Amino acid sequence: MLKKLCLTLMLGAGLSMGGTVAAEGVLKIGVEAMYPPFESKDANGKLVGFDIELADAVCAKLDVKCEWVESTFDGLIPSLNTRKFDFVNSNMTITEARKKVVNFTVPIYDVPSQLIVKKDVDVTLDPESLKAKNITVAVLQGSAQETFAKKHWQSKGVKVVSYANQDQVFIDLANGRVQGALQNTPVGRDAFLSQPEGKDFKEIEEVANDPEVLTTAIGFAVRKNDHALKDQLDQAINSLKEEGVVAELSKKYFGSDWTARNE
């Protein structure tokens, strides 16, 4: 009873870094664990990756325990809004479309999105170029890249195929069932281009970008009415940026500092 009363008082006071909105000292985090180097599982089934270490650092700042709840990527926002977890940390791009149904923390890091094709294919992101080369583009279902591809390419006659997980995207790309794949640059490099099956492929230099549906900014998604939690996550993220923790993790997993700069 006393714990519940204290929690209620903290919520009403707006909270400081010393007290959190987590029930029983736990924050439940939604994740789709098939997107290395951001989040995936090692040989023992343990969650690993940039976002996993980032969340551990955030939870440490807030003096709570992280509890991961797995979902398909396209199920993350619906599950968040039905309260299956407290926030989403799964390499989710901040877009205007998503901001209509969830709130985002301050941007944490910036990552581009690029198209992967065979090395001997000369193509651009222009839909006419993709059609001329008979490029079928694979994307992760529910991703910002999927929205971009459907808006800019599928609407103009390019075939776009959505997959429930990123692994299957790269399997079909390697096997020639699709001729291109659009995803965040670190994912393409880590999970495909650096692997034996990706040796004959390359990134298109041009970066896919649309302020409405696909930007480079990544943040945590929270429910629209969870203002106290958003504020605390923002404080923790900004503190980790100032301390250089985000930069260190970025260099560890991406090879360079992609920390987002606050406006």
BELHUNOR-V914336 format. One record per pair of residues at least 12 apart in sequence whose ideal C-beta (glycine too) atoms are under 6 Angstrom apart, sorted by sequence separation. I is the first residue (numbers start at 1). GAP is how many residues later the second one is. D is the distance in Angstrom with one decimal. If there is no record, write none. Layout:
# BELHUNOR-V914336
i=I gap=GAP d=D
i=I gap=GAP d=D
This chain:
# BELHUNOR-V914336
i=37 gap=12 d=5.4
i=38 gap=12 d=5.1
i=39 gap=12 d=4.7
i=76 gap=12 d=4.9
i=121 gap=12 d=6.0
i=137 gap=12 d=5.4
i=169 gap=12 d=5.2
i=247 gap=12 d=5.0
i=36 gap=13 d=5.9
i=37 gap=13 d=5.7
i=38 gap=13 d=4.8
i=39 gap=13 d=5.7
i=220 gap=13 d=5.6
i=246 gap=13 d=4.7
i=33 gap=14 d=5.8
i=76 gap=14 d=5.9
i=69 gap=16 d=4.4
i=146 gap=16 d=5.5
i=161 gap=17 d=5.9
i=241 gap=18 d=5.9
i=47 gap=21 d=5.8
i=141 gap=21 d=4.2
i=170 gap=22 d=4.7
i=136 gap=23 d=4.3
i=137 gap=23 d=5.1
i=138 gap=23 d=5.2
i=139 gap=23 d=5.6
i=141 gap=23 d=5.5
i=174 gap=23 d=4.2
i=77 gap=25 d=5.9
i=29 gap=26 d=5.7
i=127 gap=26 d=5.0
i=131 gap=26 d=5.6
i=140 gap=26 d=5.3
i=131 gap=27 d=5.8
i=130 gap=28 d=4.7
i=127 gap=29 d=4.0
i=127 gap=31 d=5.2
i=138 gap=31 d=4.5
i=113 gap=32 d=5.5
i=149 gap=33 d=5.6
i=55 gap=34 d=5.1
i=138 gap=34 d=6.0
i=27 gap=37 d=5.1
i=29 gap=37 d=5.9
i=31 gap=37 d=5.4
i=33 gap=37 d=5.5
i=145 gap=37 d=4.5
i=51 gap=38 d=5.2
i=145 gap=38 d=5.7
i=25 gap=39 d=5.1
i=26 gap=39 d=4.9
i=28 gap=39 d=4.9
i=29 gap=39 d=5.5
i=30 gap=39 d=5.4
i=31 gap=39 d=6.0
i=32 gap=39 d=6.0
i=25 gap=40 d=6.0
i=138 gap=40 d=4.2
i=26 gap=41 d=5.1
i=28 gap=41 d=5.4
i=30 gap=41 d=5.6
i=32 gap=41 d=4.1
i=20 gap=42 d=4.6
i=22 gap=42 d=4.4
i=136 gap=42 d=4.6
i=136 gap=43 d=5.5
i=137 gap=43 d=4.5
i=138 gap=43 d=4.5
i=139 gap=43 d=5.4
i=217 gap=43 d=5.8
i=20 gap=44 d=5.3
i=135 gap=44 d=4.5
i=135 gap=45 d=4.7
i=137 gap=45 d=5.7
i=30 gap=46 d=4.9
i=30 gap=49 d=5.9
i=95 gap=49 d=5.5
i=30 gap=50 d=5.8
i=93 gap=51 d=3.9
i=38 gap=53 d=4.1
i=30 gap=55 d=4.3
i=29 gap=56 d=5.9
i=35 gap=56 d=5.8
i=28 gap=57 d=3.9
i=28 gap=58 d=4.9
i=30 gap=58 d=4.4
i=32 gap=58 d=5.0
i=27 gap=59 d=5.1
i=31 gap=59 d=4.6
i=29 gap=60 d=5.0
i=148 gap=60 d=5.5
i=148 gap=62 d=5.6
i=151 gap=62 d=5.9
i=117 gap=63 d=4.8
i=115 gap=65 d=5.3
i=116 gap=65 d=4.9
i=148 gap=65 d=5.2
i=147 gap=66 d=4.3
i=148 gap=66 d=4.0
i=73 gap=67 d=5.9
i=74 gap=67 d=4.9
i=115 gap=67 d=5.0
i=74 gap=68 d=2.5
i=186 gap=68 d=5.0
i=73 gap=69 d=4.6
i=144 gap=69 d=5.9
i=144 gap=70 d=4.5
i=113 gap=71 d=5.5
i=114 gap=71 d=5.1
i=116 gap=72 d=5.1
i=111 gap=73 d=4.9
i=112 gap=73 d=4.9
i=111 gap=74 d=6.0
i=111 gap=75 d=5.9
i=119 gap=81 d=5.7
i=125 gap=81 d=5.0
i=118 gap=83 d=5.8
i=119 gap=83 d=4.8
i=116 gap=85 d=5.3
i=116 gap=87 d=5.8
i=114 gap=89 d=4.5
i=115 gap=89 d=4.4
i=114 gap=90 d=5.9
i=72 gap=92 d=5.9
i=112 gap=95 d=4.3
i=113 gap=95 d=4.6
i=112 gap=104 d=5.5
i=111 gap=105 d=5.8
i=110 gap=106 d=4.2
i=110 gap=107 d=5.8
i=109 gap=109 d=5.3
i=107 gap=110 d=3.9
i=108 gap=110 d=5.7
i=108 gap=111 d=5.6
i=107 gap=112 d=5.3
i=105 gap=114 d=4.5
i=104 gap=115 d=4.1
i=105 gap=115 d=4.4
i=96 gap=116 d=5.0
i=97 gap=116 d=5.8
i=104 gap=117 d=5.8
i=95 gap=118 d=5.3
i=102 gap=119 d=4.5
i=103 gap=119 d=5.2
i=103 gap=121 d=5.7
i=94 gap=123 d=4.5
i=94 gap=125 d=5.0
i=91 gap=127 d=6.0
i=103 gap=127 d=5.6
i=105 gap=128 d=4.8
i=106 gap=128 d=5.1
i=92 gap=129 d=5.5
i=105 gap=129 d=5.3
i=108 gap=129 d=5.6
i=34 gap=131 d=4.6
i=35 gap=131 d=5.4
i=89 gap=131 d=5.3
i=106 gap=131 d=5.7
i=34 gap=132 d=5.5
i=105 gap=132 d=5.9
i=34 gap=133 d=5.7
i=87 gap=133 d=4.9
i=88 gap=133 d=4.0
i=87 gap=135 d=4.7
i=109 gap=141 d=6.0
i=111 gap=147 d=5.8
i=110 gap=148 d=5.3
i=37 gap=149 d=5.7
i=109 gap=149 d=4.8
i=109 gap=150 d=5.8
i=110 gap=150 d=4.9
i=109 gap=151 d=5.3
i=35 gap=152 d=5.8
i=108 gap=152 d=5.8
i=37 gap=153 d=4.4
i=107 gap=153 d=3.6
i=36 gap=154 d=5.3
i=36 gap=155 d=5.0
i=106 gap=156 d=5.9
i=62 gap=174 d=5.7
i=61 gap=175 d=4.0
i=58 gap=178 d=4.7
i=57 gap=183 d=5.5
i=57 gap=188 d=5.4
i=54 gap=195 d=6.0
i=53 gap=196 d=5.6
i=50 gap=199 d=5.6
i=50 gap=203 d=4.2
i=21 gap=207 d=5.0
i=21 gap=208 d=4.7
i=20 gap=212 d=5.9
i=15 gap=213 d=5.1
i=37 gap=216 d=4.5
i=11 gap=217 d=5.8
i=15 gap=217 d=5.8
i=17 gap=218 d=5.5
